[in-house]
Amino acid sequence: MTKQSQLARLGLFDARVPRYTSYPTSPHFSGDVDQSHFTSWISKIPAGSEISLYLHVPFCRHLCWFCACRTQGTQSEEPVRAYLETLKAEIALLKEILPENLSLSRLHWGGGTPTLMTADMISDLAGTVLDVIPMAEGGEFSVEIDPNELDESRVKALADAGMNRASIGVQDFDDEIQKVIGRIQSYELTKNAADMIRAHGINSLNADILYGLPHQTDARIAESVQKLLTLSPSRVALYGYAHVPWMAKRQQLIPTDALPVPEERLGLYEVARKLFLADGYDEIGIDHFALPDDGLAVAQRNGVLRRNFQGYTDDKSEVLIGLGASSISKFPQGFAQHAPGTSQYTAAVRDGKFATVRGHVFSDEDHLRARLIESIMCNFRIDTAEILRDFDISRADLEAMYKVASDAFEGLPKITADGFTLPREAFPLTRMIARSFDAYDLSKAGHSSAV
């Protein structure tokens, strides 16, 4: 039996499952969580802690058709400046309730296109944040960057503000594919952006590239990866394009008949994967690659790799506060998400309130299952001794959970006295196997292809 036929029999090419950047996943959030939970959970952060902070900037000059992020288009500065004032007002609200002596292990600006902000906006926002919560020693300040929206003044402002990691979305360098997905970004433009960033002393560079795009072939993705490798990114996210037009209406502009079928998607992933490995990158989880000295690779070797809304991370903080429209916060007590629309978000902040409208309060079972799923997603194994140490569950009950998952995949995942392990040939099934430990109803949400 071939590997592909075994994967087909186990349902890989038909399944749609979560990416498990959270547990439970966001479709299971409810309106039972509001700003009172958000403020209460912030007040319970231990004084002197290191926390993470995410700021969402939901504006783009052009809306890429492939993207499913919460964004809106603008051709002028006015909406961005108005939104910046609201963000600053929310930061002022946060300052009033923060415990003392907090610092930032991670500060991340996402979107949208944060680099749509002008240099003075960047300096203003960074100064406002860091006046309230300074960076911790060894902290990381990262920003998502669109090379189409970058110049010397903005890079200098980011560098002066302390940005020490840049994240560039590449998607694909092929001209035809770029036109079909509505993202025009040449290799030359991307290289100029990378060179500009490094010229300002920022040497940690992330890149995102997609497989499963319309008209993508093995030869085309190989060429794009080889071009990307000439930029020597510190880490790469190799994401499968999630075609979810029922969620992201703009994806209806992408021709479905030009999309590769799941078997072809797996082939595209393998072509890219082999090129990254051949160039000396370590394989991180299911879809990331990192140079051996990058923080992700170090975290994986040390067994402390984690997963959050940005994918894989080496951040150890137990608290992630999200600010801005649609942002999601994570606390030991649960998730809290702000209103997705900028108008609703702005109205709440102007009224002196946080815009939290939904979320989830963790149960003890949620904590257990979240750890099991994160262990599979990060390490491809579950350590039984660790779970028994940290959770109120018997070995018999834990191993019964293992058996359900193993039996569902014909015994491919192995159960031993030490734990539950996925062999290399089961790695493409990782999200599906993780799903076996998910207690929530998958039918409530439309998820992306398992491959």
C-alpha positions in Angstrom: 0.0 0.0 0.0 1.3 3.4 -0.9 1.6 6.2 1.6 -0.9 8.3 -0.3 -3.5 5.5 -0.5 -3.2 4.9 3.2 -3.7 8.6 3.9 -6.7 8.6 1.5 -8.3 5.6 3.3 -7.9 7.4 6.6 -9.8 10.4 5.2 -7.1 13.0 4.8 -8.2 14.2 1.4 -11.8 14.7 2.4 -11.6 16.0 5.9 -12.1 19.6 7.0 -10.7 20.3 10.5 -9.5 23.2 12.7 -6.0 24.5 12.6 -6.0 24.4 16.4 -4.4 27.8 17.0 -6.7 27.8 20.1 -8.9 25.4 22.0 -11.7 25.6 21.9 -11.6 27.2 18.5 -13.2 30.6 17.9 -16.5 29.3 16.4 -17.3 28.0 19.9 -16.9 31.4 21.5 -20.2 32.8 22.8 -21.7 36.1 23.9 -21.6 35.0 27.6 -18.2 36.7 27.8 -18.1 40.5 27.9 -16.0 43.4 29.0 -16.6 42.6 32.7 -14.7 39.3 32.1 -12.0 41.1 30.2 -11.4 43.6 32.9 -11.6 41.1 35.7 -9.1 38.8 34.1 -6.7 41.6 33.5 -7.0 42.6 37.2 -5.9 39.1 38.2 -2.6 39.2 36.3 0.1 38.8 38.9 2.1 42.0 39.5 5.5 41.9 37.9 4.5 39.4 35.2 5.7 39.4 31.6 2.7 39.4 29.2 2.1 39.5 25.5 0.3 42.3 23.7 -1.3 42.1 20.2 -2.5 45.2 18.3 -4.8 44.8 15.4 -4.7 47.4 12.5 -7.6 46.4 10.2 -6.7 48.5 7.1 -5.3 47.6 3.7 -4.7 49.7 0.6 -5.9 46.9 -1.5 -7.9 43.8 -0.3 -6.2 40.6 -1.4 -8.8 38.1 -2.6 -7.2 35.1 -0.9 -7.2 36.7 2.6 -9.7 35.8 5.3 -8.5 38.3 7.9 -10.7 41.0 9.4 -9.7 43.9 7.2 -11.1 46.8 5.3 -9.8 48.9 2.4 -8.9 52.5 2.5 -7.2 54.9 0.1 -6.6 57.7 2.5 -5.0 58.3 5.9 -8.1 59.7 7.7 -9.6 56.4 8.7 -6.3 55.1 9.9 -5.5 58.2 11.9 -9.0 58.0 13.5 -8.5 54.4 14.3 -5.1 55.1 15.9 -6.8 57.6 18.2 -9.2 55.0 19.3 -6.4 52.5 19.9 -4.6 55.1 22.0 -7.8 55.6 24.0 -8.1 51.9 24.6 -4.5 51.8 25.7 -5.4 54.5 28.2 -8.3 52.4 29.5 -6.0 49.5 29.8 -3.5 51.5 31.8 -6.1 52.3 34.4 -6.7 48.6 35.3 -3.3 47.0 34.7 -1.5 45.5 37.7 1.9 47.0 38.6 5.3 46.4 37.0 4.2 44.4 34.0 6.5 44.1 31.0 6.1 42.7 27.5 7.7 39.4 26.5 6.0 39.9 23.1 4.5 42.9 21.2 3.0 42.1 17.9 1.2 44.4 15.4 -1.0 42.6 12.9 -3.8 43.2 10.5 -4.5 44.2 7.9 -1.4 46.2 7.1 0.2 47.9 10.1 2.8 49.5 7.7 -0.1 51.4 6.2 0.5 53.8 9.1 2.9 56.7 8.4 6.2 57.0 10.2 4.7 59.5 12.7 1.7 57.2 13.4 4.1 54.3 14.0 6.2 56.4 16.4 3.1 57.7 18.2 1.5 54.2 18.7 4.7 52.6 19.8 5.4 55.4 22.3 1.9 55.1 23.7 2.2 51.4 24.2 5.7 51.3 25.6 5.0 54.2 28.0 2.3 51.9 29.6 4.1 48.6 29.4 7.8 48.5 28.6 9.5 45.7 26.8 11.0 43.0 29.0 14.7 42.1 28.7 14.9 39.9 25.7 11.4 40.8 24.6 10.4 40.6 21.0 8.6 43.4 19.1 7.3 42.1 15.7 5.3 43.7 12.9 3.5 42.3 9.9 4.9 44.1 6.8 3.5 44.5 3.3 6.4 45.3 1.0 4.0 47.4 -1.1 3.5 49.7 1.9 7.1 50.3 3.1 9.7 53.0 2.8 12.8 54.2 4.6 10.9 56.5 6.9 8.6 53.7 8.1 11.4 51.2 8.6 13.4 53.8 10.5 10.4 54.6 12.7 9.8 50.9 13.4 13.5 50.3 14.2 13.7 53.4 16.4 10.6 52.1 18.3 12.4 48.8 19.0 11.0 46.4 16.4 13.4 43.5 16.3 11.5 41.0 14.2 9.7 41.6 10.9 7.2 39.4 9.2 6.7 39.6 5.5 3.8 38.0 3.6 5.0 36.5 0.4 2.2 34.0 -0.6 3.8 33.2 -4.1 6.1 34.9 -6.5 4.5 33.6 -9.7 3.0 36.4 -11.8 -0.1 34.5 -12.8 -0.9 33.3 -9.3 -0.5 36.8 -7.9 -3.0 38.2 -10.4 -5.5 35.5 -9.6 -5.3 36.0 -5.8 -5.2 39.8 -6.0 -1.8 40.2 -4.5 0.8 41.8 -6.7 4.2 41.7 -5.1 7.3 41.1 -7.1 10.4 39.3 -5.9 12.4 42.5 -6.5 10.0 44.5 -4.3 10.2 41.9 -1.6 14.0 41.7 -1.7 14.2 45.5 -1.4 12.0 45.4 1.7 14.1 42.6 3.3 17.3 44.5 2.5 15.9 47.7 3.9 14.8 46.0 7.1 18.2 44.4 7.6 20.0 47.7 6.8 18.3 49.1 9.9 19.7 46.4 12.2 16.6 44.1 12.2 18.0 40.7 11.4 15.1 38.4 12.5 12.9 38.0 9.4 9.8 35.8 9.1 8.1 35.0 5.9 4.7 33.4 5.0 4.2 31.4 1.8 1.1 29.5 0.7 0.5 26.2 -0.9 -2.8 25.2 -2.5 -3.2 28.4 -4.5 -5.0 28.5 -7.9 -2.8 27.4 -10.8 0.0 26.4 -8.4 2.1 23.5 -9.7 5.1 21.6 -8.2 7.4 23.6 -10.5 5.9 26.9 -9.7 6.0 26.4 -5.9 9.6 25.2 -6.2 10.6 28.3 -8.0 8.9 30.5 -5.4 10.5 28.7 -2.5 13.9 28.9 -4.1 13.5 32.7 -4.6 12.4 33.0 -0.9 15.4 31.1 0.2 17.7 33.7 -1.4 16.3 36.2 1.2 17.4 33.9 4.1 14.4 34.3 6.4 14.9 33.2 10.0 11.7 31.3 9.9 9.0 30.5 7.4 5.3 29.6 7.8 4.2 27.3 5.0 0.5 27.6 5.3 -2.1 25.8 3.2 -4.4 28.2 1.5 -7.8 28.0 3.3 -10.6 28.5 0.7 -13.5 29.5 2.8 -15.7 31.8 0.6 -18.7 31.4 3.0 -16.6 33.2 5.6 -14.5 35.5 3.4 -16.7 36.8 0.6 -13.8 38.2 -1.3 -12.6 34.6 -1.9 -15.5 34.2 -4.3 -13.3 36.1 -6.8 -10.9 33.2 -6.9 -11.8 30.5 -9.5 -12.4 27.2 -7.7 -11.7 25.2 -10.8 -8.1 26.4 -10.7 -7.5 25.2 -7.2 -5.4 22.1 -6.7 -7.2 19.1 -5.4 -6.2 17.8 -1.9 -3.9 15.1 -3.3 -2.1 17.8 -5.3 -2.0 20.1 -2.2 -0.1 17.4 -0.3 2.4 17.2 -3.2 2.9 21.0 -3.2 3.6 20.9 0.5 6.1 18.1 0.1 8.0 19.9 -2.7 8.3 23.0 -0.5 9.1 21.1 2.6 12.0 19.2 1.0 13.5 22.4 -0.3 13.5 24.1 3.2 15.0 21.0 4.8 17.7 20.8 2.1 18.6 24.4 2.8 19.3 23.7 6.4 16.0 24.7 8.0 14.5 22.7 11.0 11.0 21.5 10.6 8.8 23.0 13.2 5.4 21.4 13.9 3.1 20.9 10.9 3.8 24.0 8.8 6.8 26.1 10.0 10.5 26.0 9.3 13.3 27.8 11.1 17.0 28.2 11.0 18.7 26.2 13.8 19.5 29.3 15.9 16.0 30.8 15.6 13.9 30.9 18.8 11.3 28.5 17.3 14.0 25.8 16.6 15.5 26.3 20.1 12.1 26.0 21.7 11.3 22.8 19.8 14.6 21.2 20.8 14.0 22.2 24.5 10.4 20.9 24.4 8.8 24.3 25.1 7.3 25.0 21.7 3.7 26.4 21.9 0.9 27.3 19.6 -1.3 30.5 19.6 -3.3 32.6 17.2 -0.2 33.5 15.2 0.8 29.8 14.8 3.8 28.4 16.5 5.6 30.5 19.1 8.4 30.4 21.7 6.5 32.9 23.9 6.2 31.6 27.5 3.7 34.2 28.7 0.4 32.9 30.1 -1.4 36.1 29.1 -2.0 37.6 25.7 -4.0 40.8 25.6 -5.5 41.8 22.3 -6.4 45.4 21.5 -8.2 46.7 18.5 -11.2 45.5 16.5 -11.7 41.7 16.4 -8.6 41.1 18.5 -8.6 38.0 20.8 -7.1 37.9 24.2 -6.1 34.7 26.1 -6.0 34.5 29.9 -5.7 31.5 32.2 -9.4 31.9 32.8 -10.5 32.0 29.1 -10.7 33.8 25.8 -12.1 37.3 25.2 -12.7 38.8 21.7 -13.5 42.4 20.8 -16.2 43.4 18.3 -15.1 42.7 14.8 -16.4 45.9 13.2 -14.4 49.1 13.6 -17.6 51.1 14.2 -18.8 48.9 17.0 -15.3 48.8 18.5 -14.9 52.6 18.2 -18.3 53.2 19.8 -17.4 51.1 22.8 -14.1 52.8 23.4 -15.5 56.2 23.0 -18.0 55.3 25.7 -15.1 54.4 28.0 -15.6 50.7 27.7 -13.6 47.8 26.2 -15.3 46.3 23.1 -15.4 42.6 24.3 -18.5 40.9 22.8 -17.7 37.2 22.9 -15.3 34.6 24.3 -15.1 31.4 26.3 -14.6 30.6 30.0 -12.3 27.6 30.4 -13.5 24.5 32.2 -11.0 22.0 33.8 -11.7 19.7 30.8 -10.9 22.5 28.4 -7.5 22.9 30.0 -6.8 19.2 29.8 -7.8 18.8 26.2 -6.0 22.0 25.2 -2.8 20.6 26.5 -3.3 17.3 24.7 -4.0 19.0 21.4 -1.1 21.5 21.8 1.2 18.6 22.6 0.2 16.8 19.4 0.4 19.9 17.3 3.8 20.9 18.7 5.6 17.7 19.6 3.7 15.0 17.8 3.4 13.2 21.1 1.8 13.3 24.5 3.9 12.7 27.6 1.7 10.7 30.0 3.7 11.5 33.1 3.4 15.2 32.4 -0.4 15.0 32.0 -0.8 13.0 35.2 1.3 15.5 37.0 -0.6 18.5 35.9 -4.2 17.3 35.6 -6.7 15.4 37.7 -7.1 12.4 35.5 -6.3 8.7 36.0 -3.9 6.8 33.8 -6.7 4.5 32.8 -8.9 7.4 31.6 -6.1 9.1 29.8 -5.1 5.9 28.0 -8.7 5.3 27.1 -8.6 8.7 25.3 -5.4 7.6 23.6 -7.1 4.4 22.4 -10.0 6.2 20.9 -7.6 8.3 18.9 -5.4 5.4 17.9 -8.3 3.2 16.8 -9.7 5.9 14.7 -6.5 5.8 12.6 -6.0 2.1 12.5 -3.4 2.0 15.2 -1.0 4.4 13.4 -0.6 6.6 16.5 1.4 4.5 19.0 0.4 4.0 22.6 3.3 3.2 25.0 3.9 3.3 28.7 5.4 6.7 28.2 2.6 8.2 26.2 1.0 8.7 22.8 3.2 9.2 19.7 2.7 10.0 16.0 5.2 8.3 13.7 6.6 10.3 10.8 4.2 8.8 8.3 1.3 10.1 10.4 2.4 13.7 10.4 0.0 14.7 7.6 -2.8 13.5 9.8 -1.8 15.6 12.8 -4.8 18.0 12.7 -7.2 15.1 12.3 -5.6 13.1 15.1 -5.8 16.2 17.3 -9.5 16.4 16.4 -9.9 13.1 18.2 -9.2 14.9 21.5 -11.7 17.8 20.8 -14.9 17.5 22.7 -16.7 20.2 20.8 -19.1 19.8 17.9 -17.2 20.2 14.6 -20.4 20.7 12.6 -20.9 24.2 14.1 -18.1 25.6 12.0 -16.8 25.3 8.4 -13.1 24.6 8.7 -10.3 24.3 6.1 -9.0 21.3 4.3 -7.0 18.9 6.5 -4.1 19.1 4.0 
